[in-house]
């Protein structure tokens, strides 16, 4: 290199540094705007005396005063708190118990149980809920059988305990995965030592295993409470017939039945957002103190299975019964409802088989449009989200950007953000930002809301792979004169291809099955599957809703199968 070339090289490096810095700031600002942009209008609308689309608004606390003086709000808050407790306690007990049995004992069929137990996490939540109704509602198949043969039905699905029972469909797999991951990471030498000295398996579980998984249990309980506060379909489908409101249904009913109270809805949404955020902070605090339960550093030793003795097969039968009641029967009920005129023990199902409900779906323009719109949003949204999340993950973990540590918390926050609150926020954002207003009634507006809602899932699919790639690779490229952007594009991104394809599949499935953020954005022409199913169910069209649910499950299964065969994407990735 000659002296004349030095200034040119220095200038090129300075220029490259400036370009990289601009890219980092641009991506960070985009993440900030995408994640928190919809939250600001929700909070602001709660402090304004008129809807945001009207001029002359003044700051006021009247919306919060009206909210706090509304007896319906306090009833909804009480019901939500009770629902959260009723869902969390059995969810944690069952999920943690299953995780311990599968991971720490000689229970038969452990691998089969693992696959089946996590299946509900990738099934459409609304479709499975409707399956529970077809089986266990007062006029459901199983309930009718109990009434005819026993003379009574020992449960009431249209109640808070009934809602909590249905919620186990999703909460038990969450707890199972979290506790089993914790069990896989702890050193089992202490348990082995206790067994060697003569301690019984029950005592080992009680005095050693349970204390070690305590952080995961508390974290799972808080997570279930967060989900209970934000869920919409369960209280709307099951609580509606019994006039049971939770905070989410309170928001939905107030917004749809009384447009003059939009300020009160925004105030309630702000309160719900605050509650869920506090629970998220509590969860992070619990996770931050998990180090107190660390047993050893380094790779954990191989787990020593605890012998169940004569209890092996009774436990196996009990787990099989639970999976049959909680998963198999609801899915079967949904499928049978979609292909029969009436699904009841009083009539042989084979005598009332029909394809009419599927014919209705494919001949009704609104129902068919909900399928095509959902597929369009799922495919395009998954591609956009994968590119966005890959760029954000690279800034967070492969750059020296000063604010890089703030990117992961921002990307994970929407998972704690109630979908219905996000929907209100996106609605107000489109109203306030004039260039975005045309998106409010299009599928692209719904797609944006769904992408924001599911960023945590896509980011989690990419993060571990980014961290698993040695920094020396892109550092070598930088040493050779490559810019940060080129080093990431030519070195890191090709190595991330499996993770990016996994993110693509998971984002497609998540967007396809989402619906909460869209309830305030759907109009004629931009219908999506979840909201269409919800509205059709409320209107009493059970058969077509069941057909839509089966179609949604089939699309989800095909997408996951393609991902599994082509790229090794697992449902619980």
C-alpha positions as CSV (number, residue, x, y, z in Angstrom):
1,X,0.0,0.0,0.0
2,X,1.4,3.4,-0.9
3,X,1.1,6.5,1.1
4,X,-1.3,7.9,-1.5
5,X,-3.7,5.1,-0.8
6,X,-3.9,5.6,2.9
7,X,-6.2,8.7,2.9
8,X,-8.5,6.9,0.5
9,X,-8.7,3.8,2.7
10,X,-9.2,5.9,5.8
11,X,-12.0,7.9,4.1
12,X,-13.7,4.6,3.0
13,X,-13.6,3.2,6.5
14,X,-15.0,6.5,7.9
15,X,-17.7,6.4,5.3
16,X,-18.5,2.8,6.0
17,X,-18.7,3.5,9.7
18,X,-21.1,6.3,9.1
19,X,-23.3,4.2,6.9
20,X,-23.4,1.3,9.4
21,X,-24.2,3.8,12.2
22,X,-27.1,5.2,10.2
23,X,-28.4,1.6,9.5
24,X,-28.2,0.8,13.2
25,X,-30.1,4.0,14.2
26,X,-32.7,3.4,11.4
27,X,-33.4,-0.2,12.5
28,X,-33.6,0.8,16.2
29,X,-36.0,3.7,15.5
30,X,-38.1,1.4,13.3
31,X,-38.4,-1.2,16.2
32,X,-39.2,1.6,18.6
33,X,-41.9,3.0,16.4
34,X,-43.4,-0.3,15.4
35,X,-43.6,-1.6,19.0
36,X,-44.5,1.5,20.9
37,X,-46.2,3.5,18.2
38,X,-49.7,1.9,18.8
39,X,-49.4,2.2,22.6
40,X,-49.0,6.0,22.7
41,X,-52.4,6.7,21.1
42,X,-54.2,4.3,23.5
43,X,-52.9,6.1,26.5
44,X,-53.4,9.6,25.0
45,X,-57.0,8.8,24.0
46,X,-57.7,8.0,27.6
47,X,-56.8,11.6,28.6
48,X,-58.8,13.4,25.9
49,X,-62.4,14.5,26.3
50,X,-63.5,13.4,22.8
51,X,-62.5,10.8,20.1
52,X,-59.2,11.5,18.5
53,X,-60.7,11.9,15.1
54,X,-62.6,15.0,16.4
55,X,-60.8,18.4,16.6
56,X,-60.6,20.5,19.7
57,X,-59.9,17.8,22.2
58,X,-58.7,18.9,25.7
59,X,-56.8,16.9,28.3
60,X,-59.0,15.6,31.1
61,X,-59.3,12.8,33.7
62,X,-63.0,12.4,33.1
63,X,-62.6,9.1,31.2
64,X,-60.8,7.6,34.1
65,X,-63.4,9.0,36.6
66,X,-66.2,7.5,34.4
67,X,-64.3,4.2,34.3
68,X,-63.7,4.0,38.0
69,X,-67.3,4.8,38.7
70,X,-68.6,2.1,36.4
71,X,-69.8,-0.9,38.3
72,X,-69.4,-3.1,35.2
73,X,-65.7,-2.3,35.1
74,X,-65.2,-3.5,38.7
75,X,-67.2,-6.6,38.0
76,X,-65.1,-7.3,35.0
77,X,-61.9,-6.8,36.9
78,X,-63.1,-9.1,39.7
79,X,-64.1,-11.8,37.2
80,X,-60.7,-11.5,35.4
81,X,-58.8,-11.8,38.7
82,X,-60.8,-14.9,39.6
83,X,-60.4,-16.4,36.2
84,X,-56.6,-15.8,36.3
85,X,-56.4,-17.6,39.7
86,X,-58.6,-20.5,38.6
87,X,-56.6,-20.9,35.4
88,X,-53.1,-20.5,37.0
89,X,-53.5,-22.9,39.9
90,X,-54.6,-26.1,38.1
91,X,-52.5,-25.1,35.0
92,X,-49.3,-25.0,37.1
93,X,-50.1,-28.2,39.1
94,X,-51.0,-30.2,36.0
95,X,-48.2,-28.8,33.8
96,X,-45.5,-29.1,36.4
97,X,-46.7,-32.6,37.4
98,X,-46.6,-33.8,33.8
99,X,-43.1,-32.3,33.3
100,X,-41.7,-34.1,36.3
101,X,-43.3,-37.4,35.4
102,X,-42.0,-37.3,31.8
103,X,-38.5,-35.9,32.6
104,X,-37.7,-37.5,35.9
105,X,-39.5,-40.9,36.1
106,X,-39.7,-44.2,34.2
107,X,-43.2,-43.3,32.9
108,X,-44.1,-45.3,29.8
109,X,-44.9,-43.5,26.5
110,X,-42.9,-40.4,27.5
111,X,-42.0,-39.4,23.9
112,X,-45.6,-39.8,22.7
113,X,-46.9,-37.8,25.6
114,X,-44.4,-35.0,24.9
115,X,-45.6,-34.7,21.3
116,X,-49.3,-34.8,22.1
117,X,-49.0,-32.4,25.1
118,X,-47.4,-29.6,23.1
119,X,-49.8,-30.0,20.1
120,X,-52.4,-27.5,21.5
121,X,-49.8,-24.7,21.3
122,X,-50.0,-24.8,17.5
123,X,-53.7,-25.4,17.2
124,X,-56.0,-22.4,16.7
125,X,-57.2,-21.4,20.1
126,X,-60.6,-20.3,19.0
127,X,-61.2,-23.5,17.0
128,X,-60.3,-25.7,20.0
129,X,-62.6,-23.5,22.2
130,X,-65.5,-24.1,19.9
131,X,-64.6,-27.8,20.0
132,X,-65.0,-27.8,23.8
133,X,-68.4,-26.2,23.4
134,X,-69.6,-28.8,20.9
135,X,-68.7,-31.5,23.5
136,X,-69.1,-30.0,27.0
137,X,-71.6,-27.2,26.7
138,X,-75.1,-28.0,28.3
139,X,-76.3,-29.2,24.8
140,X,-72.9,-30.7,23.8
141,X,-72.4,-34.3,22.9
142,X,-70.7,-35.5,26.1
143,X,-72.9,-33.4,28.3
144,X,-76.0,-34.8,26.7
145,X,-74.7,-38.3,27.1
146,X,-74.1,-37.7,30.8
147,X,-77.6,-36.2,31.2
148,X,-79.2,-39.2,29.5
149,X,-77.3,-41.9,31.3
150,X,-76.5,-40.4,34.7
151,X,-79.2,-37.9,35.0
152,X,-76.9,-34.9,35.6
153,X,-74.0,-32.9,34.1
154,X,-71.3,-32.4,36.8
155,X,-69.9,-29.3,35.1
156,X,-71.0,-25.9,33.7
157,X,-68.9,-24.7,30.8
158,X,-70.6,-21.3,30.9
159,X,-69.0,-20.2,34.1
160,X,-65.7,-19.0,35.4
161,X,-64.6,-22.5,36.4
162,X,-65.7,-23.7,33.0
163,X,-63.6,-21.0,31.3
164,X,-60.6,-21.9,33.5
165,X,-61.0,-25.6,32.5
166,X,-61.0,-24.8,28.8
167,X,-57.9,-22.5,29.3
168,X,-56.0,-25.6,30.4
169,X,-55.8,-26.5,26.7
170,X,-53.1,-23.8,26.3
171,X,-51.8,-23.2,29.8
172,X,-50.8,-26.8,30.6
173,X,-48.5,-27.1,27.6
174,X,-46.8,-23.8,28.4
175,X,-46.1,-24.8,32.0
176,X,-45.0,-28.2,30.8
177,X,-42.4,-26.8,28.4
178,X,-41.1,-24.2,30.9
179,X,-40.7,-26.7,33.7
180,X,-39.3,-29.4,31.6
181,X,-36.7,-26.9,30.1
182,X,-35.7,-26.1,33.7
183,X,-35.4,-29.7,34.6
184,X,-33.2,-30.4,31.6
185,X,-30.8,-27.6,32.6
186,X,-30.3,-28.5,36.3
187,X,-27.6,-30.9,37.6
188,X,-29.2,-34.2,38.8
189,X,-26.2,-35.3,40.9
190,X,-27.9,-34.0,44.0
191,X,-31.0,-36.1,43.3
192,X,-28.8,-39.1,42.5
193,X,-26.9,-38.7,45.8
194,X,-30.2,-38.5,47.8
195,X,-31.4,-41.7,46.1
196,X,-28.1,-43.4,46.9
197,X,-28.4,-42.6,50.6
198,X,-31.8,-44.2,50.8
199,X,-34.2,-41.3,50.2
200,X,-37.5,-42.3,48.6
201,X,-38.5,-40.9,45.2
202,X,-41.3,-38.9,46.7
203,X,-38.9,-37.3,49.2
204,X,-36.4,-36.5,46.5
205,X,-39.2,-34.8,44.4
206,X,-40.5,-32.9,47.4
207,X,-37.2,-31.7,49.0
208,X,-34.9,-31.4,46.0
209,X,-36.6,-31.3,42.6
210,X,-39.5,-29.0,43.5
211,X,-37.2,-26.3,45.0
212,X,-35.0,-26.3,41.9
213,X,-37.9,-25.7,39.6
214,X,-39.6,-23.1,41.8
215,X,-38.5,-20.1,39.5
216,X,-40.1,-21.8,36.5
217,X,-43.3,-22.5,38.4
218,X,-43.7,-18.9,39.5
219,X,-42.8,-17.6,36.1
220,X,-45.4,-19.9,34.5
221,X,-48.0,-18.9,37.0
222,X,-47.4,-15.2,36.2
223,X,-47.5,-15.9,32.5
224,X,-50.9,-17.7,32.8
225,X,-52.3,-14.7,34.7
226,X,-51.1,-12.4,31.9
227,X,-52.7,-14.6,29.3
228,X,-55.9,-14.7,31.4
229,X,-56.1,-10.9,31.6
230,X,-55.8,-10.5,27.8
231,X,-57.7,-13.4,26.3
232,X,-60.9,-12.5,24.4
233,X,-62.4,-15.6,22.8
234,X,-62.8,-17.7,25.9
235,X,-64.8,-15.1,27.9
236,X,-66.7,-14.0,24.8
237,X,-67.8,-17.5,23.8
238,X,-68.3,-19.0,27.2
239,X,-68.9,-16.0,29.4
240,X,-71.3,-14.3,27.1
241,X,-74.3,-16.7,27.5
242,X,-73.9,-16.3,31.3
243,X,-73.4,-12.5,31.2
244,X,-69.9,-12.9,32.6
245,X,-67.6,-10.1,31.5
246,X,-63.8,-9.9,31.8
247,X,-61.7,-6.9,31.1
248,X,-61.2,-7.9,27.4
249,X,-64.9,-8.5,26.8
250,X,-65.8,-5.3,28.7
251,X,-63.6,-3.4,26.2
252,X,-65.1,-5.2,23.2
253,X,-68.7,-4.8,24.2
254,X,-68.3,-1.1,25.2
255,X,-66.5,-0.3,22.0
256,X,-69.0,-2.1,19.7
257,X,-72.2,-1.1,21.5
258,X,-71.5,2.4,22.7
259,X,-69.2,4.4,20.3
260,X,-69.7,7.5,22.5
261,X,-67.6,5.9,25.2
262,X,-64.4,5.4,23.2
263,X,-62.5,7.5,25.7
264,X,-63.6,5.2,28.5
265,X,-62.5,2.2,26.4
266,X,-59.1,3.8,26.0
267,X,-58.9,4.5,29.7
268,X,-59.8,0.8,30.4
269,X,-57.2,-0.3,27.8
270,X,-54.6,1.8,29.5
271,X,-55.4,0.2,32.9
272,X,-55.2,-3.3,31.4
273,X,-51.9,-2.4,29.8
274,X,-50.6,-1.2,33.1
275,X,-51.7,-4.4,34.9
276,X,-50.1,-6.7,32.3
277,X,-46.9,-4.6,32.2
278,X,-46.6,-4.9,36.0
279,X,-47.0,-8.7,35.8
280,X,-44.3,-8.7,33.1
281,X,-42.0,-6.8,35.3
282,X,-42.8,-9.2,38.2
283,X,-42.0,-12.2,35.9
284,X,-38.7,-10.6,34.9
285,X,-37.9,-10.1,38.6
286,X,-38.6,-13.7,39.3
287,X,-36.5,-14.9,36.4
288,X,-33.7,-12.6,37.5
289,X,-33.4,-14.3,40.8
290,X,-33.4,-17.8,39.4
291,X,-29.6,-18.0,40.0
292,X,-30.3,-18.6,43.7
293,X,-31.5,-22.1,42.6
294,X,-28.5,-23.0,40.5
295,X,-27.1,-26.3,41.5
296,X,-23.9,-26.5,39.5
297,X,-22.0,-24.9,36.6
298,X,-21.2,-26.6,33.4
299,X,-23.0,-29.4,31.6
300,X,-25.7,-31.2,33.8
301,X,-25.2,-34.9,34.4
302,X,-27.5,-37.4,32.8
303,X,-30.8,-37.6,34.6
304,X,-31.4,-40.7,36.8
305,X,-35.0,-41.8,36.4
306,X,-37.1,-42.2,39.5
307,X,-38.9,-45.5,39.7
308,X,-42.7,-45.2,39.9
309,X,-43.2,-48.9,40.7
310,X,-46.8,-50.1,40.5
311,X,-47.9,-46.5,39.8
312,X,-46.4,-46.4,36.3
313,X,-49.5,-47.6,34.5
314,X,-52.1,-45.8,36.7
315,X,-50.2,-42.5,35.9
316,X,-50.1,-43.5,32.2
317,X,-53.8,-44.1,32.2
318,X,-54.5,-40.8,34.1
319,X,-52.4,-38.8,31.6
320,X,-54.1,-40.6,28.6
321,X,-57.5,-39.8,30.1
322,X,-56.6,-36.1,30.5
323,X,-55.3,-35.8,26.9
324,X,-58.4,-37.5,25.6
325,X,-60.8,-35.2,27.5
326,X,-58.8,-32.0,27.0
327,X,-57.5,-32.4,23.4
328,X,-58.8,-35.4,21.5
329,X,-62.5,-35.0,22.2
330,X,-62.8,-31.3,21.5
331,X,-61.0,-31.7,18.1
332,X,-63.2,-34.7,17.3
333,X,-66.3,-32.6,18.3
334,X,-65.2,-29.8,16.0
335,X,-64.6,-32.1,13.1
336,X,-68.0,-33.9,13.6
337,X,-69.9,-30.7,13.9
338,X,-68.4,-29.6,10.6
339,X,-69.7,-32.7,8.7
340,X,-73.1,-33.3,10.4
341,X,-76.4,-31.5,10.4
342,X,-76.6,-32.1,14.1
343,X,-74.1,-33.7,16.4
344,X,-75.8,-35.3,19.4
345,X,-76.0,-38.8,21.0
346,X,-79.7,-38.9,20.2
347,X,-78.9,-39.3,16.5
348,X,-76.3,-41.6,14.9
349,X,-73.7,-39.2,13.4
350,X,-73.4,-41.4,10.2
351,X,-77.1,-40.8,9.4
352,X,-76.7,-37.0,9.3
353,X,-73.4,-36.6,7.5
354,X,-73.2,-33.6,5.2
355,X,-70.8,-31.4,3.3
356,X,-73.2,-28.5,3.4
357,X,-71.2,-26.5,5.9
358,X,-68.0,-26.7,3.7
359,X,-70.2,-25.8,0.7
360,X,-71.4,-22.8,2.6
361,X,-67.9,-21.7,3.4
362,X,-66.7,-22.0,-0.3
363,X,-69.9,-20.4,-1.8
364,X,-70.3,-17.5,0.7
365,X,-68.1,-14.6,-0.4
366,X,-67.4,-13.3,3.1
367,X,-66.4,-16.7,4.5
368,X,-64.3,-17.5,1.5
369,X,-62.7,-14.1,1.6
370,X,-61.7,-14.6,5.2
371,X,-59.7,-17.7,4.2
372,X,-57.9,-16.0,1.2
373,X,-57.3,-12.8,3.2
374,X,-55.8,-14.8,6.1
375,X,-53.5,-16.8,3.7
376,X,-52.4,-13.5,2.1
377,X,-51.7,-11.8,5.4
378,X,-50.0,-14.9,6.7
379,X,-47.6,-15.3,3.7
380,X,-46.8,-11.6,3.1
381,X,-46.7,-10.8,6.8
382,X,-44.4,-13.8,7.6
383,X,-41.9,-12.6,4.9
384,X,-41.9,-9.0,6.1
385,X,-41.7,-10.0,9.7
386,X,-38.8,-12.3,9.1
387,X,-36.8,-9.7,7.3
388,X,-37.6,-7.1,10.0
389,X,-36.8,-9.4,12.9
390,X,-33.5,-10.7,11.3
391,X,-32.3,-7.1,10.9
392,X,-33.3,-6.3,14.5
393,X,-31.6,-9.4,15.8
394,X,-28.4,-8.6,14.0
395,X,-28.3,-5.1,15.4
396,X,-29.0,-6.5,18.9
397,X,-26.4,-9.3,18.8
398,X,-23.9,-8.6,16.0
399,X,-23.2,-4.8,16.3
400,X,-21.6,-2.4,18.7
401,X,-24.6,0.0,18.6
402,X,-24.8,1.8,21.9
403,X,-28.6,1.0,22.3
404,X,-28.4,-2.6,21.1
405,X,-29.3,-4.0,24.6
406,X,-32.7,-2.3,24.4
407,X,-33.8,-4.2,21.2
408,X,-34.6,-7.6,22.7
409,X,-36.9,-6.3,25.5
410,X,-38.7,-4.2,22.9
411,X,-39.2,-7.1,20.6
412,X,-40.4,-9.4,23.4
413,X,-42.8,-6.9,24.9
414,X,-45.7,-7.4,22.4
415,X,-46.2,-10.9,23.7
416,X,-47.3,-9.4,27.0
417,X,-49.4,-6.7,25.2
418,X,-53.1,-7.7,25.2
419,X,-54.2,-8.2,21.6
420,X,-57.4,-6.2,22.1
421,X,-55.4,-3.2,23.4
422,X,-53.0,-3.5,20.5
423,X,-56.0,-3.4,18.2
424,X,-57.3,-0.2,19.8
425,X,-53.8,1.3,19.5
426,X,-53.4,0.4,15.8
427,X,-56.9,1.8,15.1
428,X,-56.1,5.2,16.7
429,X,-52.6,5.2,15.0
430,X,-54.3,4.9,11.6
431,X,-56.8,7.7,12.6
432,X,-54.1,10.1,13.8
433,X,-51.4,9.6,11.2
434,X,-53.1,10.8,8.0
435,X,-50.8,8.9,5.5
436,X,-51.6,5.7,7.3
437,X,-55.4,6.2,7.5
438,X,-56.2,4.3,4.2
439,X,-54.7,1.2,5.8
440,X,-57.3,1.1,8.5
441,X,-59.9,-0.7,6.3
442,X,-57.5,-3.0,4.4
443,X,-55.9,-6.3,5.0
444,X,-52.5,-4.6,5.2
445,X,-53.6,-2.7,8.4
446,X,-54.6,-6.0,10.0
447,X,-51.3,-7.5,8.8
448,X,-49.3,-4.8,10.6
449,X,-51.2,-5.4,13.8
450,X,-50.6,-9.2,13.6
451,X,-46.9,-8.7,12.9
452,X,-46.5,-6.5,15.9
453,X,-48.4,-8.9,18.1
454,X,-46.2,-11.9,17.2
455,X,-42.7,-10.3,17.0
456,X,-41.7,-12.2,20.2
457,X,-42.3,-15.6,18.6
458,X,-40.3,-14.8,15.5
459,X,-37.5,-13.2,17.4
460,X,-37.2,-16.2,19.7
461,X,-36.8,-18.4,16.6
462,X,-33.8,-16.3,15.4
463,X,-32.1,-15.2,18.6
464,X,-30.6,-18.5,19.7
465,X,-29.1,-19.1,16.2
466,X,-27.6,-15.7,16.1
467,X,-26.0,-16.2,19.5
468,X,-24.7,-19.6,18.3
469,X,-22.6,-18.2,15.4
470,X,-19.1,-17.2,16.4
471,X,-18.3,-13.5,16.3
472,X,-15.0,-14.3,14.8
473,X,-16.6,-15.0,11.4
474,X,-18.0,-11.5,10.8
475,X,-15.1,-10.0,12.7
476,X,-12.7,-11.5,10.1
477,X,-14.8,-10.0,7.3
478,X,-14.7,-6.6,9.0
479,X,-10.9,-6.9,9.3
480,X,-10.7,-7.4,5.6
481,X,-12.5,-4.1,5.0
482,X,-16.2,-5.3,4.8
483,X,-18.8,-3.0,6.2
484,X,-21.1,-4.2,9.0
485,X,-23.9,-4.5,6.5
486,X,-21.9,-6.6,4.1
487,X,-20.4,-8.8,6.8
488,X,-23.9,-9.6,8.0
489,X,-25.3,-10.1,4.5
490,X,-22.5,-12.3,3.2
491,X,-21.4,-14.1,6.3
492,X,-24.0,-14.2,9.1
493,X,-27.3,-14.3,7.1
494,X,-26.4,-17.4,5.1
495,X,-25.6,-19.3,8.3
496,X,-29.0,-18.2,9.7
497,X,-30.9,-19.6,6.8
498,X,-32.5,-22.5,8.8
499,X,-33.5,-20.2,11.6
500,X,-34.9,-17.7,9.2
501,X,-37.0,-20.4,7.5
502,X,-38.1,-21.5,10.9
503,X,-39.1,-18.0,11.7
504,X,-41.0,-17.8,8.4
505,X,-43.1,-20.9,9.2
506,X,-43.8,-19.9,12.8
507,X,-44.8,-16.4,11.9
508,X,-47.1,-17.7,9.2
509,X,-48.8,-20.0,11.7
510,X,-49.0,-17.3,14.4
511,X,-50.5,-14.7,12.0
512,X,-52.9,-17.2,10.5
513,X,-54.3,-18.1,13.9
514,X,-54.3,-14.6,15.4
515,X,-57.5,-12.5,15.6
516,X,-57.6,-10.3,18.8
517,X,-55.9,-7.2,17.3
518,X,-58.3,-7.3,14.3
519,X,-61.6,-7.1,16.1
520,X,-61.6,-3.3,15.8
521,X,-60.1,-3.2,12.3
522,X,-62.3,-5.7,10.4
523,X,-64.8,-4.3,7.9
524,X,-66.5,-5.7,4.8
525,X,-63.8,-6.7,2.5
526,X,-60.9,-7.3,4.9
527,X,-62.3,-10.2,6.9
528,X,-59.9,-12.7,8.5
529,X,-60.6,-16.2,9.8
530,X,-60.6,-15.7,13.5
531,X,-62.9,-12.7,13.6
532,X,-65.2,-14.2,11.1
533,X,-65.5,-17.4,13.1
534,X,-66.2,-15.3,16.3
535,X,-68.9,-13.3,14.6
536,X,-70.5,-16.3,12.9
537,X,-70.5,-18.2,16.2
538,X,-72.2,-15.3,18.0
539,X,-74.8,-15.2,15.2
540,X,-75.5,-18.9,15.7
541,X,-74.0,-20.4,12.6
542,X,-72.3,-23.3,14.3
543,X,-71.7,-25.6,11.3
544,X,-69.9,-23.1,9.0
545,X,-67.8,-22.0,12.0
546,X,-66.7,-25.6,12.7
547,X,-65.9,-26.0,9.0
548,X,-63.7,-22.8,9.1
549,X,-62.0,-24.2,12.3
550,X,-61.1,-27.5,10.6
551,X,-59.8,-25.6,7.5
552,X,-57.7,-23.4,9.8
553,X,-56.3,-26.5,11.6
554,X,-55.6,-28.2,8.3
555,X,-53.7,-25.1,6.9
556,X,-51.7,-24.9,10.2
557,X,-50.8,-28.7,10.0
558,X,-49.8,-28.4,6.4
559,X,-47.6,-25.4,7.1
560,X,-45.9,-27.1,10.0
561,X,-45.4,-30.3,8.0
562,X,-43.8,-28.4,5.2
563,X,-41.5,-26.7,7.7
564,X,-40.7,-29.9,9.4
565,X,-39.9,-31.9,6.2
566,X,-38.1,-29.1,4.3
567,X,-36.3,-27.2,7.1
568,X,-36.7,-29.2,10.3
569,X,-39.0,-26.7,12.0
570,X,-40.5,-28.1,15.2
571,X,-43.8,-26.9,16.6
572,X,-42.3,-26.0,19.9
573,X,-39.3,-24.2,18.3
